[in-house]
Amino acid sequence: MKIWIDADAAPREVRDVVYRAAKRLGLEVTLVANQSLSVPPAYPMVSAVRVDGGPDVADDHIADHAESGDLVVTQDIPLAARLVSNDVVVIDVRGTEHTEDTIGPRLSVRDFMDELRSTGVVTGGPPPFDAKAKREFASGLDRALTRMMRS
């Protein structure tokens, strides 16, 4: 089992929670981004992959390398849809797990909101990533990892 982080948009707090969980469980973590990332020296199981810039390059790298039984942290709904269909566990930065049952409706809402934005409608963004969001992510990560370690 390996943990992948779509690191272009993952808050630092999310990465820190993942690092601690991975160290506790002895899991490998790979950050993927189109920019340079520093790997914390206190966590030798963490590595980083820098991909070329461009749309979906980091997503493509993760989709091409994540395997069944891995866990991916991403906010990208289309990437989540690609991964869920390959039996990869996917959670977002707020700890919500994407599954075969939930990814279709989430992808539809994402596409609808994208269409609204393309017509000039201001849809706003996600709420700020605060202490509550960090707790929810940590809880969701713990639930997913516990379930995965049992199977």
N, C-alpha and C positions, 0 to 999 in steps of 0.2 A: 504494500500500500504506500502510495506517495501522495503528498499534498501539492497541488499546483495553485499558484496565485496569479490571477490576471492583474498584474501590479501597476498597470498604467493608471488605474483609477481607484485602487484599493487604499483606503485611509491607513496611515501609519499605525494607528491603534489596532486595526484588524491584523496587520502583519505581526505586530507584537504578540497578540493573543495566539496566533497560529504558531509562532516561534516557541512560545512557552509550552503549548500543548504538544508540539512535535518533539521537543526535548524530553518532556515527561514520558512520552510513549515510544521514543526512539524511532521517529518517522522522518523520512527525507522530505524536504520542502524545496520547491523550485519556483522562483519568481520569474515571470516572463513580462518584459516590457520593451518598448521601443526607445528607451532612454537608459542611461547608466544608472544602476542601483547599487547602493552599498550593502554589502552583506555583513551583518553584525558578527564580529569575531567571537562573541560568547556562544554562538550557535553554529557549530561546525557542520551540522546537517543541512544548513541552508545554502543554496546556490542560486545564482542568477543567470538568466539567459537574456542577452540583448539582441533583439531582432531589428531588421531594417524598419524604417518608418513607413507609414502607409496604412490605408484602411485595412483592418482585420488581419494584419500580419501576425500580431501577437496571438490573436484568437486562433488563427490557422495553425500556429506552432503548437498551442495547447491541444487543439483538437487532433492534430496528427500524432502527438506523443502521449497523451493521457490514455490510460488503459482501464479496462473494467476492474473495479475494485479501488481505483484512485478517487481522491476527493479534489474538487476544483472550487475555488472561491472566485466568483465573478459577479459583476453587475450587468453583464452583457446577456440579454435574453436570447438573441439568436445563437450565441455560443453555447449557452445552457441547453438549448434545444438540441444542438448537434451532439452534445456530450451525454445527455440523458438517454438518448436513443442508443448509445453505446455502453450502457450500464455503468456510467461514471456518476458518482454522487456529486451533486452540485448544490452549493449554498451561496446566497448573496451576502453582501456585507452587513446585512441586518439579521442574519441567521435564519432566513427563510429557505427551506430546501425546495428545489425544483424537482418534480417527479413527472412520470409519464402522464399522470392525471391532471397536473396543474400547469404544465408548460404550454400546452395549446392555448388555453385562455390568456395566459400571461403574454404570449407572443402576439395574440390578436389585439390585446389592449395596447401593447407597445407599438404595433404597426399603426393602429388607429391614432394614437397620440403623435406619432411621427408624421402621419398624413395631415393632422391638424396643424402641426408646427410648420409644415411645408406651405400651407396656405396663409401663414402669417398669424395664426392664433397663438397667443402667448399662453402656454400651458403651465408655466412655473417649473420648478425642479423638485427634487426630493427634499425632504426636511433635512436640517443640518445633522451631521453625525455627532451625536452628543454622548454623554455617559450612559443614558438609557439604551441607545443604539449599540454601544459597545457591550453592555451586559447581554442584550438580546443576541448579538452575534456570538459571544462566548458560550451562551447557553445552547444555541443552535449547533455550533461546532461540536460542543461536548456530546450532544444527543447523537449527532451523525457519527462521530468517531466511536462512541460507545457501541452503537449498533453495528458498525462495520467491524470492530475488533471482535465482537461476539460471533460473527458469521465467518 
